[in-house]
Amino acid sequence: MVNSMQIKPRQMLPLMILLVCVGSLLGAERKVLLSTRVATNGEFLTVPVVVAGRQYTFVVDTGSTATVLDSKFLNSLSLPDKEGPVIPVREGKQSKLYTAPPMKVVGTESGELLFPIDSPVLCLDLADLLDGGSDKEIDGVLGMDFLQKFAVKLDLTAGRMQILDSDSVTADETETAIPLEFANGTPRVLVESSDARFWSIVDTGALPTLCIRSDVHNYLLEQGTLTPWRFEVEVEGDKRVGIIGIGSLASFKLGPFEHNGLTADEAERGTLLGLAYWKRYQVTFDFPHKTALLRPSRYFRMIDETGHSGIFLKAVDESPNQKEVGQIVLGCFAERAGIKIGDRVLSINGNSVENMPIDNMNRRLSQRWHKECVLMLERDGESFAITLPRLKEMPAADDPGE
């Protein structure tokens, strides 16, 4: 017969110390305040937000200093003005500050967080501001005025976002810490390409991989680090070849992580890293402690320079709801598949494009990580199908992230 072990009161203190020590060695568990499912197909990062008792869809945007409500809320909620002048937000866009209505951010899986009472928010026409790049109706933007108090963990491969208690976040042995700096209220990281080092905004509200400020973009072109994409366009019936403000970077580094062939767009408004870049990592942005913790995902070496379909679309002059091929990038899938300028797009993966915004169409054509893209086109009155292949999923089994 085995006697059960009995712990006497004087033995409790050493045992408790032992348990605390073991717990510290194993690492404190991160406290999840909110967990929500997010898109994995290149869509905006969104989260449900309850405004005045009704649920809406907000973009989680670390590139925005302020939280923004769609202008429709001005009439439906009669938002009171905060004192102060009209604020220019971007070219052609301005807003007063308004007092936020009762709002709470909710997770599709768990948790909810109250938006601070009486905090200022902006009101803008978001349908125009977001350029139709989403399949969803976007009702607001959750900015850094809210997010800066937390750590935000993204795993875009698994399709999950979590908001964490920053005080519970510490790096583990599989993560690399990258310093964050704040400029004008938005987080940024120091990156380099060739001999150029420059700051890049961490922008979860942007869909592209990388946008580079014009002066840096031009310098990298001069150094031969950035190879511009050549395109074919038709002008007054004549086909011409030129270059556009998009290219492929020979090398790009964030801390110890290096990528080859990232697609870089020229941008007048600043340099940023968007969702197509952060898909390469499981990343935790610990904003209060100004640190990003990175672990490569299985998309770490994802092909990027050939990621674009090679098609640039435009609305048909006489029928704006119809779209046709306006430019073709030479050497990309479109040219090799035999697509020509002037081909009219009828559907993408079986979805009619009649009322689909062009930016939304471009995203569907370019973000082919999970499946191929079937285009139904029309030329000279005859319809035909073209299949753009699924992008090769990298890395191999012995590379980071597997």
C-alpha positions in Angstrom: 0.0 0.0 0.0 1.4 3.4 -1.1 0.8 6.3 1.3 -0.2 9.6 -0.4 2.3 12.4 0.1 1.3 15.0 2.6 2.8 18.5 2.5 3.2 20.2 5.9 2.7 24.0 6.2 6.4 24.7 6.7 7.1 23.0 3.3 4.7 25.2 1.4 7.0 28.2 0.9 10.0 26.4 -0.7 7.5 24.6 -3.0 5.9 27.8 -4.1 9.3 29.3 -4.8 10.1 26.2 -6.9 6.9 26.6 -8.9 7.6 30.3 -9.6 11.1 29.4 -10.8 9.8 26.7 -13.1 7.2 29.0 -14.4 9.8 31.7 -15.3 11.9 29.1 -17.1 9.0 28.0 -19.2 8.1 31.6 -20.1 5.0 33.5 -19.1 2.0 32.9 -21.3 0.9 35.8 -23.3 -2.4 37.3 -22.3 -4.8 37.3 -25.3 -7.4 40.1 -24.9 -9.1 39.6 -28.3 -8.8 36.9 -31.0 -10.3 37.2 -34.5 -10.2 35.5 -37.8 -8.8 37.5 -40.8 -8.6 37.0 -44.5 -5.7 35.1 -46.0 -6.3 36.1 -49.7 -4.8 39.6 -49.6 -7.9 41.3 -48.4 -7.8 44.1 -45.8 -7.2 43.2 -42.2 -10.6 43.8 -40.6 -12.2 43.4 -37.2 -15.9 43.7 -36.1 -16.6 46.9 -34.2 -19.9 47.6 -32.4 -20.9 51.2 -32.8 -23.9 52.5 -30.9 -25.2 48.9 -30.5 -24.8 47.8 -34.2 -21.9 45.8 -35.6 -19.7 47.2 -38.4 -16.5 46.3 -40.2 -13.3 48.3 -39.5 -9.9 48.0 -41.1 -7.0 47.5 -38.6 -4.6 50.2 -39.9 -1.2 50.7 -38.2 -0.5 53.3 -40.8 -3.3 55.6 -39.6 -2.6 57.8 -36.6 -6.3 58.2 -35.9 -9.5 56.1 -35.9 -11.8 57.0 -38.7 -15.5 56.6 -39.1 -17.3 56.6 -42.5 -19.0 59.9 -43.2 -22.4 58.1 -43.1 -22.2 58.1 -39.3 -22.4 61.9 -39.2 -26.1 61.8 -40.0 -27.1 58.5 -38.4 -25.4 59.3 -35.0 -25.3 63.1 -35.0 -21.7 63.1 -33.7 -20.8 66.2 -31.7 -17.7 68.2 -32.9 -14.6 68.5 -30.8 -13.3 72.0 -30.7 -10.6 72.8 -33.3 -10.0 73.4 -37.0 -10.6 71.2 -40.0 -7.6 68.7 -40.3 -6.1 67.8 -43.7 -5.9 64.0 -43.8 -4.5 63.6 -47.3 -4.8 65.4 -50.6 -8.4 66.4 -51.2 -9.5 64.9 -47.8 -10.1 66.7 -44.6 -12.2 66.3 -41.5 -13.0 67.9 -38.2 -12.5 66.0 -35.0 -15.6 64.4 -33.6 -16.4 62.8 -30.3 -16.5 59.0 -30.7 -19.9 57.3 -30.1 -20.0 54.2 -27.8 -17.7 51.7 -29.5 -16.2 48.3 -28.7 -13.9 46.1 -30.8 -15.0 42.4 -30.7 -13.2 39.2 -31.7 -14.8 36.7 -34.0 -13.3 34.0 -31.7 -13.0 35.7 -28.3 -12.7 38.9 -26.4 -13.9 42.5 -26.6 -12.2 45.8 -26.0 -13.9 49.2 -25.3 -12.9 52.2 -27.4 -12.0 55.0 -25.0 -15.0 57.1 -24.1 -15.0 60.7 -25.6 -11.9 60.0 -27.7 -11.6 62.0 -30.9 -12.3 60.4 -34.3 -12.2 61.6 -37.9 -15.1 61.2 -40.4 -14.3 60.6 -44.1 -15.9 59.0 -47.2 -14.1 55.6 -46.9 -15.6 54.2 -50.1 -13.5 56.7 -52.0 -10.5 56.6 -49.6 -10.0 52.8 -49.8 -10.4 52.9 -53.6 -12.7 49.9 -53.7 -9.9 47.4 -52.7 -12.2 45.2 -50.6 -15.0 42.7 -51.2 -16.5 44.0 -47.9 -18.3 47.3 -47.1 -15.8 49.1 -44.9 -17.3 51.2 -42.2 -14.3 52.5 -40.3 -10.5 52.4 -39.7 -9.1 51.4 -36.3 -5.9 53.5 -36.0 -2.9 53.8 -33.8 -4.7 56.0 -31.3 -6.3 52.7 -30.1 -3.8 50.1 -31.1 -0.7 51.8 -29.5 -1.8 50.6 -26.1 -1.5 46.9 -27.0 0.6 44.3 -28.8 -0.9 43.1 -32.0 0.0 39.5 -33.2 -0.6 38.7 -36.9 -0.5 35.2 -38.5 -1.8 35.8 -42.0 -0.9 32.3 -43.0 -3.3 30.9 -40.4 -5.7 33.8 -40.8 -5.7 35.0 -37.3 -5.1 38.3 -35.5 -4.8 38.7 -31.7 -4.6 41.7 -29.5 -2.4 41.0 -26.5 -1.6 42.6 -23.1 1.8 44.2 -23.9 3.0 43.5 -20.4 2.7 39.8 -20.9 4.8 39.8 -24.1 8.4 38.6 -24.1 10.4 37.2 -27.0 11.0 33.5 -27.1 14.0 31.7 -28.6 12.2 31.3 -32.0 11.6 35.1 -32.5 13.8 37.9 -33.6 13.3 41.3 -32.0 13.3 44.3 -34.4 13.2 47.9 -32.9 10.1 50.0 -33.7 10.2 53.8 -33.9 7.3 56.1 -34.0 7.1 59.1 -36.4 4.0 61.3 -36.5 2.1 58.6 -34.5 2.8 55.7 -36.8 5.3 52.8 -36.2 8.2 52.3 -38.6 11.2 50.0 -39.0 14.7 50.6 -40.5 15.3 48.7 -43.7 18.0 48.6 -46.3 18.5 47.8 -49.9 22.0 47.9 -51.4 23.8 50.8 -49.7 20.5 52.7 -49.0 19.0 52.6 -45.5 15.6 54.1 -45.0 12.6 54.1 -42.6 9.5 52.2 -43.6 6.1 52.5 -42.0 4.5 49.4 -40.7 1.2 49.7 -42.5 -1.4 47.0 -42.0 -3.9 49.2 -43.9 -1.9 48.8 -47.2 -2.3 45.8 -49.5 1.0 45.9 -51.5 4.3 44.3 -50.4 6.4 47.5 -50.4 6.0 51.1 -51.5 9.1 53.3 -51.7 9.3 57.1 -51.5 10.1 58.6 -54.9 13.6 59.9 -54.1 14.7 56.6 -52.6 13.0 54.8 -55.5 15.0 56.9 -58.0 18.2 56.3 -56.2 17.8 52.5 -56.2 17.0 52.7 -60.0 20.3 54.6 -60.5 22.2 52.1 -58.5 20.8 49.2 -60.5 19.3 47.7 -57.3 15.7 48.2 -58.6 14.8 46.8 -62.0 11.7 48.5 -63.4 9.0 46.6 -65.0 8.6 47.2 -68.7 5.1 47.5 -70.1 3.2 47.6 -73.4 0.5 50.2 -73.9 -1.6 51.4 -76.8 -1.7 55.1 -77.5 -3.9 56.3 -80.4 -3.7 53.0 -82.0 0.1 52.6 -81.7 1.6 50.1 -79.3 4.5 51.5 -77.2 6.9 50.1 -74.7 7.9 52.0 -71.5 8.6 51.6 -67.8 6.2 52.1 -64.9 6.8 53.0 -61.2 6.9 49.4 -60.2 10.0 47.2 -60.1 11.8 44.3 -58.5 14.4 44.8 -55.8 17.6 42.7 -56.1 17.9 42.7 -52.3 15.9 43.9 -49.3 16.8 43.5 -45.6 14.8 44.0 -42.3 17.2 43.2 -39.5 18.8 39.8 -40.3 16.0 38.9 -42.7 16.8 39.2 -46.4 14.5 38.9 -49.4 15.3 38.9 -53.1 13.0 40.1 -55.8 10.4 42.0 -53.7 8.0 44.0 -55.7 8.4 47.7 -55.0 5.9 50.4 -55.9 6.9 54.1 -56.2 4.9 56.2 -53.7 5.0 59.9 -53.3 3.5 59.8 -49.8 6.2 57.7 -48.1 7.8 54.3 -47.7 5.7 51.5 -46.2 5.5 47.7 -45.7 2.1 46.3 -46.4 0.2 43.1 -45.7 1.7 41.2 -48.6 5.1 41.6 -46.9 4.0 40.8 -43.4 2.4 37.5 -44.6 6.0 36.2 -44.7 6.1 36.2 -40.9 4.3 35.4 -37.7 4.8 38.9 -36.2 3.9 40.5 -32.9 4.0 44.3 -32.9 4.5 45.3 -29.2 3.7 48.9 -29.6 4.2 50.1 -25.9 7.7 48.5 -25.8 8.5 49.6 -29.4 9.5 46.1 -30.6 8.4 43.8 -33.4 8.9 40.1 -32.7 9.3 38.1 -36.0 9.2 34.4 -36.8 9.4 33.4 -40.5 6.2 31.7 -41.8 6.0 29.2 -44.5 5.6 32.1 -47.0 8.9 33.6 -45.9 10.5 32.9 -49.4 7.2 33.4 -51.3 7.7 34.4 -54.9 6.9 38.1 -55.4 8.5 39.6 -58.5 6.3 37.4 -60.7 3.4 37.8 -58.3 1.6 40.4 -60.4 -0.6 39.0 -63.2 1.0 41.4 -65.7 -2.3 43.0 -66.4 -3.3 46.6 -65.7 -7.0 47.3 -66.2 -9.0 50.3 -67.2 -12.7 51.1 -67.5 -14.1 51.1 -71.0 -14.8 54.7 -72.0 -18.4 54.2 -73.3 -19.3 51.6 -70.5 -17.5 52.4 -67.2 -18.9 49.2 -65.6 -16.9 47.2 -68.1 -13.1 46.7 -67.8 -10.5 45.9 -70.4 -6.7 45.3 -70.4 -5.0 48.7 -70.7 -1.4 47.7 -70.1 0.6 44.5 -70.1 3.8 44.0 -68.2 6.3 42.3 -70.5 7.6 38.9 -69.4 4.7 38.3 -66.9 2.0 35.7 -67.1 -0.4 37.8 -69.1 2.0 38.2 -72.1 3.0 34.5 -72.1 -0.7 33.5 -71.9 -1.5 35.5 -75.1 -3.6 38.3 -73.4 -3.7 41.4 -75.5 -4.4 45.1 -74.9 -8.1 45.8 -75.4 -9.2 42.3 -74.3 -12.4 42.8 -72.2 -12.6 41.1 -68.8 -15.9 39.3 -68.2 -15.3 37.4 -65.0 -12.6 36.3 -62.5 -13.0 32.8 -61.0 -16.6 32.8 -62.1 -17.4 36.2 -60.5 -18.8 38.8 -62.9 -16.7 42.0 -62.9 -19.4 44.3 -64.1 -19.7 46.2 -60.8 -16.3 45.2 -59.3 -13.9 48.1 -58.7 -10.6 47.9 -60.6 -8.4 47.8 -57.5 -10.5 44.9 -56.2 -10.0 43.1 -59.6 -6.2 43.7 -59.5 -6.0 42.2 -56.0 -7.8 39.0 -57.2 -5.5 38.8 -60.2 -2.3 39.2 -58.1 -2.9 37.4 -54.9 -2.7 33.8 -56.1 -1.1 32.2 -53.1 -3.7 29.5 -52.6 -5.2 28.8 -56.0 -5.0 29.6 -59.7 -7.0 32.4 -61.3 -9.3 31.8 -64.2 -10.1 34.8 -66.4 -12.9 34.9 -68.9 -12.1 37.4 -71.6 -13.7 38.7 -74.8 -11.9 39.6 -78.0 -13.6 40.6 -81.3 -17.0 39.3 -79.9 -15.7 35.9 -78.9 -15.1 34.8 -75.3 -12.2 32.6 -74.1 -10.7 31.6 -70.8 -7.1 32.1 -69.6 -5.7 30.5 -66.4 -3.1 32.4 -64.4 -1.2 29.8 -62.3 -1.0 29.6 -58.6 2.1 31.2 -57.2 4.7 28.7 -56.0 4.5 28.3 -52.3 7.9 28.7 -50.7 10.0 27.6 -48.8 11.0 24.0 -49.0 10.8 21.8 -46.0 14.3 22.7 -44.7 13.7 26.5 -45.0 12.5 28.9 -42.2 8.9 28.6 -41.1 8.4 24.9 -41.8 
